[in-house]
Amino acid sequence: VDANQAKLLMDDSFSRSLNGGTDRVVLEPERPVPCWQEGQVTICVATGVVCRNAQQTAGGGDNISAAALAVQI
């Protein structure tokens, strides 16, 4: 992957709730898939890298997304 041709469509942090006073989750290169507990549920957010200048597409859709997620986890 040419990093100069890729773009991350996400801010460097995000809030876990619309309600004020909640912690923000910061995206860090050392921890690319942040996870946290909400009761008995573990929530993980994996970002996706997008090509800025696609030369050709494969039409793999969700299969490609799942493959990218599997590598990060």
C-alpha positions in Angstrom: 0.0 0.0 0.0 1.4 3.4 -1.0 0.6 5.6 2.1 0.7 8.7 -0.1 -2.3 7.3 -2.1 -4.3 6.3 1.0 -6.6 8.3 3.2 -8.1 7.5 6.6 -11.7 8.6 6.8 -11.9 9.2 10.5 -10.8 11.9 13.0 -8.0 11.2 15.4 -10.5 10.6 18.2 -14.2 10.2 18.8 -16.7 10.4 21.6 -18.4 7.1 22.8 -21.7 8.9 23.4 -23.8 11.8 22.2 -24.2 12.7 25.9 -21.6 15.1 27.4 -19.0 14.1 29.9 -18.1 10.8 28.3 -14.5 9.7 27.5 -13.1 10.1 24.0 -11.5 7.2 22.3 -8.2 8.2 20.7 -6.9 6.3 17.6 -3.2 5.4 18.1 -0.9 3.7 15.6 0.2 1.3 18.4 -3.4 0.3 19.0 -5.2 0.5 15.6 -8.4 -1.2 16.8 -9.6 0.4 20.0 -12.0 -1.7 22.2 -13.9 -1.0 25.3 -16.6 -2.6 27.5 -20.2 -1.4 27.7 -21.8 -3.7 30.2 -21.3 -7.2 29.0 -20.6 -6.1 25.4 -17.1 -5.5 24.0 -17.2 -2.8 21.3 -14.3 -2.4 18.8 -13.9 0.1 16.0 -11.7 -0.7 13.1 -10.9 2.1 10.6 -10.7 1.5 6.9 -8.1 3.0 4.6 -9.4 4.4 1.3 -7.5 4.8 -1.9 -7.4 8.5 -3.0 -6.9 7.6 -6.7 -8.3 4.2 -7.6 -6.9 2.7 -10.8 -9.1 -0.3 -10.8 -11.8 -1.8 -8.5 -12.6 -5.4 -7.7 -16.2 -5.2 -6.5 -15.4 -7.3 -3.4 -17.4 -5.1 -1.1 -17.9 -6.7 2.3 -15.4 -9.5 1.7 -12.6 -6.9 1.3 -13.8 -5.0 4.4 -13.8 -8.2 6.4 -10.4 -9.3 5.2 -9.0 -5.9 6.2 -10.6 -6.1 9.6 -9.2 -9.7 10.1 -5.7 -8.5 9.5 -6.0 -5.7 12.1 -7.4 -7.9 14.9 
